[in-house]
Amino acid sequence: MNDNETEETLLLKEDYWKKDGIILGVDVGTTLIKMSIARRNIITFKMFNKEEFQSLKNFLETLKGDIIKCSGCGISIRSYKKIFEHTLNIEMNINDNELTTLAKGLYFMSKNVDKPLFIYDDKRINNIPIQNVMIASFGSSGQFLKVGNDVNDIKMLAASGEGGSSFLGLSRLISQMSNLNHLEAIKMATSGDNWKVDLCIKDLHKHFDKLCELEMDSYQIKETTYNYGNYSGSLLSSKFGKVSLDIVDIKDIKTEDVVSSILHSTVSNNTRMMYLAAKTEDIKVAYVCGNFMTYNPIRRICLKTVNQCQGFFKVL
């Protein structure tokens, strides 16, 4: 398995599929190919970069002859349909309503996977609600859905044009690395410091206090006594604000710092949209899915902040 592949396996409570053979599910998005390979009581999740054709075909060859059913969804599934059908010698059924597959997947996992779910303040959820909940899908972009009384009662609440694809594209532009993949970009971001370029409220006041002191020697505000009102001094004021106000020397900023700011911005903007969309429908619980969050080390910080700041809202 190369760096562009990831794999995870889940065990079901019992043998769900009685027949021998593999049930293959495929989701082809903007940047990634995600597959679920189900046999008896085991589901293996496999992910490929869309550009890794040879690795994908090599893996599909190992499944050839064992697949009894193949289904696909996703924005790019029709472009890849023939590759799967030709390699596996089986017909692929396509579901154009990706939202329905998300809801049904949530229902299936809640009933059949013997693996506890946790909210992001580390408390175990014993009774997992599956009605009047939100599914927040963080992939190439963000999609926020409401599941009502059953899996067919689905309503799109909001969507963003910002997500993993945006992050990867901007990271490639900043780094000038056209072959950078999503895992490499996240690794680059985690090695940087977004506060080298981002402006918090404390930095903003210190900056303007200094400007005023230059004009009036008598004007002084000590940081230890300054009141920021209802806001914490460490709260974000502006992304890349230190650059726009010339607080930092551009020559001292590393590529990793910029990529880190882009990652934090992309995740925080989507989590805020998730909360606001839930609040409009009085939704108390949100289930988060999507590869941009799954393989993103700062997701925990952002989602826990939503839980703590908003009070009533719980994210799983």
Buried (B, 14 or more C-beta within 10 A) or exposed (E): EEEBBBEEEBEBEEEBBEEEBBBBBBBBBBBBBBBBBBBBBBBBBBBBBBEBEEBBEEBBEEBEEEBEBBBBBBBBBEEBBEBBBEBBEBEBEEBEEBBBBBBBBBBBBEEBBEEEEEBBEEEEEEEBBBEBBBBBBBBBBBBBBBBBEEBEEBEEBBBBEBBBBBBBBBBBEBBEBEEBBBBBBBBBBBEBBBBBBBBBBBBBBBBEBEEEEEEEEEEEBEEEEEEEEEEEBEEBBBBBBBBEBEBBEEEEBBBBBBBBBBBBBBBBBBBBBBBEBBEEBEBEBBBBBBBBBBBBEBBEBBBBBBBEEBEEBBBB
